[in-house]
Amino acid sequence: MTMKNHFAIALTIGIALLLLGCLERKEHITVKADATVVIQADFSTDSINELLEGDALPSIQAGWLAEDSVEEDDKGKKTFRISALAIFPPNVELPRNYAAFDDMNPDLYLQFPTTLKIEQRDDGTYYHFHRKYERRSWANLETLKKQLLNDPLKELEGKGIEDLAKNDRSKLLKAFVDFESAKLITFARKAFLEVLPDLPQDSWLNVHQSMNQFKNEVNYDRLLTLMEIPDKEERDEAIEEEAEQWELATINRLRKALREHCYLGGSQIKTFMQRYNWHSRYYKITEDLGDDTFEITVEMPGQIVASNADSVKGNEATWKFDGTQIRDRDLELMVTSRLFQ
């Protein structure tokens, strides 16, 4: 996957803010008395991009029986769905993510290691189901976002980009570019520490300075002119073309800075960019997860005797939460049942 240019997001402010979709995630997990586990997973959204991009979802390539569908109501609104089923025999490891078997970076995605333990006691058989949604690092960039974007975004509240005065558009655009630049430098710094931990500090500082200078070369007048194109399709096309040019320019500037200040060759730059891409994608996935909703129901054999579920009905325990609850903290789902002898 090629590096996603962060300035591209700033160039498409209107689209980025107005076309965000949310993903509804539902799972019904059935634990059988013989320790077979059946997982029925259903995902729905009004934005097809939520299914095609971001976090991995169940697929045939990941060993699921998966089916895609589209529903349209009488007003023309479309709902995109994925319905998937997987059966795990006793003593088979349960999934910890939805990555395909051949995915080179399964650690990018939402991690939810899941276990089932069975314990024999004098008064029956106990089934201990446990799933942990592992925390996603988020706070550092969220703090930057608040610092750089909070005030400008207030100007946009309840308005479209076209409703803003030119001066307000300029301030908003500059704020987004500043934030995207901060993200770029954050991801580059992480990659630097992983790939080049022994280089002296000033090598990194020179790369940092070079990328800051690059931010100052943004042609705001041109961007504002593109944002004023009256025809939406033409405007979006022009902005997308500009974004692609910035993508190439960003890659070239970062590569150039690494060669000049860190004396890296081709293979080292490739390794650096792979780690940069990883951190960039990790952030994007974490950001997208924020507006996802989760409803996890676990059906246990016998009688539920303990759980931390939001609700318990009969032998079913259900948890409901959203993606913000797994930012910077783990979330555990635990339920225990007893099957009488």
C-alpha positions, 0 to 999 in steps of 0.5 A: 500500500502506498503512503497516504498523503496527509495533506490530501485530507486537508485539501478535501475538508468538505468531503472529509467532514461531511461524508463520514459514515458509521459502522454498526457491528453486531456479533452473536456468539454461541458457545456449545456444551461441547466447546464448539463456538459459532460466531455470526457477525453482521455489519451495516453502514450507509457508506460503502467506504466503511466496508472497503477501507479501514479495519479488516472485516470478516471475509472468505479470505479470513476463513469466514462464510461471508456475504455482501448485500445492499438494501435501498429504502423507498427514499433511495437511501442505501444500506451496505451489509456484510453477514458472516459466519464461522464455526470453531470446533473444540480446542481451535483458537478463536479469532483475535482480529478479522485480518485475512490469512495472507495479510502482512500487517494483521497487527494494524487492525482492531485486536480482540483476543478471545478465549473459552476455558472449561472447568470441571467442579463438583457442582457442574461444568463451568464455561468461562468466556473472555474477550479483550478489545485491546486499546488503540493509541490515540490520546497524543494526536487527539490532543494536537487535534484539539489544539489546532482544530477546535476553534476553526471547526466551531466556525463550520458548525452547521455550515458547509464550506461554501457558506464560509467567508473567504477569510474563514475558509483560509483560517480553516484550511491553514488549521487543517494543513497544520494538523496534517503536518503535525500528524506527518511529523508524528508518524515520521518520528515513530518510524525514525525511532524504530528504523534509525534508533542509533542516528544522532538527534540532529539527524531527526531535527533536520528531517523535522525542519525540512518537513516544516518548511514543506508545510510553509510551501502550501499554495493557499491562494490556489487551494481557495480558488479550487474550493470556490469552483461552483460545480461540485463534481468539477470542484471535487475532481480539481481538489482530488488532482491537487491532492494527488500532486501533494501526495507525490510531493510529500513522498519526495520531500520526505525521501529527500530529507532522509537521504540528505540528513540521514544518508539513507540508501534505497532499501533503508528508505523503503523500510522507513516508509513501510513503518511510516505507512503502518503508523499512518494506517493505524491512526486512520483505522483508529479514527474510523473506529471512533464512530462505530457501534458494537453490540456483542451477545454471547449465548452460553451453555447452562446458566449464567452465574457471573458476567460484566455484561450490560444486560443478561437475559436467560443464558445470553449476555450482551454488551453495547459500546462504541469505538471511543471506549477502546481508545487508550484503554482495554475493554474486557467482556467476561461471562461465566456459566454453569452446566449442571451434571 
